[in-house]
Amino acid sequence: MSVVIVGGNECMVRRYKDICKEYKCKAKVFPKTSRSLKQIGSPDLLILFTNTVSHKMVCSAIDSTKGKEIKIERCHSSSGAALKSILENHGAVGNADA
C-alpha cells in the first residue's frame, strides 16, 4: 500500500516512514508547505494531520487528488500511535517483530 502523509512534525518524518515500513507501506511525507505537494501521485491512502498543517495545504492536497480513487483520512493528532491506528484501520498488516 502506498501512503502520503501531509502535515505532522518535521522531526518525526523518519519515524513516520519507519512506521509505514513496519506496516509494509511505502510512504511520502510532506510536513510543511512546499511546491512538491503536486508530486503526491496516486497513493492508496492520504493521511492529513490537521493539527500541524495549514488549511491552505489541506485544500491543496485534496485538490491534487480530485478525480482519483484515493482514501483520505484526517487525524487531529500527529503521533506515531495515531499513524499506527490509521494504518491498522485501513488494512495494513504490521510486523509482529517490531
Buried (B, 14 or more C-beta within 10 A) or exposed (E): BBBBBBBBBEEBBEBBBEBBEBBEBEBBBBBBBEEEBEEBEEBBBBBBBBEBBEEEBBEBBBEBBEEEEBEBBBBEBBBBEBBBBBBEEBEBEBEEEE
